[in-house]
Amino acid sequence: MEDGETPQEAAAREMYEEVAIRAPLEDFSGPYEARTIEFEWAEYAITQDQSFFAIRVGDAAVSFEHMDQIEKDTTTAYRWWSAAEIEASEEVFHPADLAVILRKIGEESG
């Protein structure tokens, strides 16, 4: 989060920066999970607070035009995954329990 941002404001900003989808704050539900993680990415050691919100985006067009160059350089593809597809896949997901979070969202949002 940037100074003065609420978690929902940060989620909306990040969604726009990462995939160029805009949505009003009231469309975000959650958070469904929150945690702090530490990891290394590129040449950076990162401590990151994570909050997981949900939003329906329908057939919104995805664009990476607002990403930082290092993010563009390390993004090779995207797709939408269901919890079942994640659980059946041998791909590595971050967070590792992403399917659990997705199922929690589905249960709570009905």
Protein Blocks (a to p, Z undefined) as FASTA:
>chain_A
ZZhiafklmmmmmmmmmnopacdfklpgcjfbdcdddddehjbccddddddddddekjac
cdfklpcfklmmmmgbdcdddfklmmmpmbdcddfklmmmmmmmmmmnZZ
